[in-house]
Amino acid sequence: MSLPPLPSVPTAGLRVLLVEDEHDIAANVWDFLERRGYVVDHCADGAGGLARAMQGGFDVVVLDLGLPRLDGLDLCRRLREAGHGVPVLMLTARDTLDDKLRGFAEGADDYLVKPFALAELEARLRAVARRGRSSGPLACGPLVYDPDVLAAQRDGRQIPLTRLQGALLEILLQEAPRIVPHARLIERAWGAAGADMAALQTQVYELRALVDRPFAQPMIQSVRGVGYRVVAPE
């Protein structure tokens, strides 16, 4: 991976945790990001990466999947189960659709397949960090979402969400009860890098399981061939 020329104005430093066991890749990514003003910490195995991520203080975690001591998918799942909503960008050589969907299901915010261009890594990193910023609590009827804690509440029940689930619910509540087209949902959740309908459907399925399934009336509605919307129960 060759380093593209530096921009004339360095990027303001986001705090990045890089969890990668391949020395050459880690060194290139670290050097590339630090030259652009990022603050980078590095762990070379999954167990160490999980412990460091649990301490908090990062804007983004850049996470390899094939790690020693603890697989990246397990790391991401444990991080989410512990209530940490830090955005996670996964790096992996696993490029099948099933692999990508599993990564999103475990709480990843984006997925970059090796080999990758460092400029694309930075673009995706900035996109997931931007989506992690709070817009304040949003509500529709009994459903409330607070981006600051990555949690929804419905009828008094607390519902922890992943960052990706939160991004989707956030735009649905911002537009409620209007229909949000599929393309706009994909852009909000995955940024300019995009995703496909299968990934969107997987995330909406998981979101419905949390927000609708335990309750008598569903609030997330699918408009066939168009998109999704949130409506308050009658």
N, C-alpha and C positions, 0 to 999 in steps of 0.2 A: 504494500500500500504506500504510494507516494504522497507526500504532503503537498496540498495545494498552497498557493501563495497566501500570506497573511492578509486579512482585510486591513484597510487604512485605519479603521477605528476598531480596537479590540472589543469583543463581546463582554458585557458586564458579567461578573463571575457568578454563575450558578454553582451550587455545591453538588458534586457528582460522586457517587460511590460506584466504582468499577469492580465487578466481581468476575474475574476472567483468569483461567489457569494457563492459557497459552501465552508464554512470555513475550513473544514478538508482537502479538496483537495488543496485549496490555500496554507494552512500551509505546507502540505507535499511537494508540488512542490517548494515552496519558499525555504524551508529548504534544499531540495535536490540540487537545483541549486546553492544556495549561498555556500554550502559546497564544490562545485566544482569551485568556483571562479567567477560565474556569478554575475552581478549586477542586482538586481530584484526590480521592482516597482510593486505595486499591487493596483488595483481598484476593488471594489466589486459590481459595477453596470455599465450598459452600457453607461449611459450618462457621468459619471465620466471617464470611460475608453476612450470614444471618445475624450473628452476634453484633456485628458492627451496624447493620441496618436497624436492629432493634433499639440501638442507642439514640437513633433519630438524628436530626440536624441536616438531612440531605434534601435537595430539591428533586433529584432524580436518581434512581438506581439503574445502572447499565449492567445487565445480568446475563452471563453465559448459561446455557442449559447443561452442557456436559461437564460438570464440575466434580472433582474428588470430594469425598467425605459427605457431601449432601448435594443431590441433584438440584439444578436451578428451579425446576417446577415445584419440588418440595419446599425449597427456600421461599418461593413466592407465595405458595399456599400458607405456610406457617406465618409469614409476615402479615398476610391478610387476616388470618384467623386471630392474630394478636391485636388486630384493630389498626395496623399501620396503613395509611392510605397514600404513602409516598408513590409517585408515578414510577412504573417499572418498564424499561425498554429491554426486551429480550434479544440476545445475540445467539444465533445458532446455525449449525449446518443442516438442521432438520427442516426440510422445505416442503413437506406435504401439507395439504389442507388440514388433515386430521391433527398433525402436530401443531399447526397454528391455532386451531380451534381449542385444543387442549390448553395451550398457553394462555389464551384469553380467558378460558374457563377458570384457570387457577389464579387469575387476577392481574395478568399482564395488561399494560396499556397500549403497547405496540410491539412489533416483531420484525427484526431485521435479519435477513439470511446472509451468512458468510458465503463468499467474500463480499465485502461491501465497500463503498466509497466513503471516505472519512467525512466528506462534505454532506453526504446523505445522512450519516450518523448524527452529525450536528443538527441538521434540519429537523430530524425526528425527535432528537433529544429536546430541542427548544419547543417543539410542538407539544410534547407530553407535559413538559414543565408549565407551559402556558395554560393548558387545559386544567392543570392542578390548582390554579388560582381561584380563590373564592369569589362568588358573586352575591353572597348573602342568602339567608333562608328563603325558600320558595314554597308555595302551598297551592293546593287545589282540593277543596273540600277537606276531608279528614287526613289527607296525605301531605306531609311536610318533609322537605329535604333540606338539610343543612350541609353545604359543601365544606364548612370549616372542620367538621368532624366525620365527614364521609358517612353519614347515617341519615336514614329516613325514619319517619314515625307515622304510624297509621293507627287510629283509634287507641292511642296510648302505648302501642307496641313498638319498641325500638327495632330498627332494621339496619344492621351494618351493611354497607355496600363496598364494592371495589371501586377504584377510580374510574374504570371504564363504565360500569353500571351507573355511577353517579353522573358522568358526563351525559349519558343518554337521558336519564331521568331529569337532569337539570334543564335541558332544552325542551323536553316534553312539557315540563311544568311552566317554563317561560312562555310557551306558545299555547298552553291549554285554554280552551278546548279545541283549538285549531289543529288541523292535521299537519304533521311534520314529515315532509317527503323522505324517502329512503336515502337519497343522495345527501341531503342536509344532515341527517343523523350520522351517516358514515363520516362526513367531513368533520362534524363536531367531535366525534369520538376518536377518530384516527388521524385527523389532520389531513394535510395535503397528500401524504403518502397513501391515504385511502385504505379500503378493505373491500371485501366482496359481500354479497347478500347473505351468504352462509354464515359469515362471521357476525353480521348484524343480527340475523335471526337467532343465533346461539346466545348472544348477549341479551336480547329482548326476552327470550325464553327464560334465562336465568333470573332476569329482573322481575318478570311476572311471577315466577315461583316464590319470590320474596315479598313482593308488594301486593299481589292479588290472591294467590292460592289459599292463604290462611283465612281469607275473609269471604263474606257471603256474596258480595258484588265485585266483579272485576272493574278496574279503572283504566287499565292500559288496553286500548282497542286497536286492532289491526284493520286498516282500510286496504282491501286487496288491491295490489298493483300500484298503490300510491305511497303509503307510509303508515305511521302510527300516531295516536293521540291519547291524551289523558282526559278523562271526563269524570266529574264528581258523581258519586252514587245518587240516585234519585230518592 
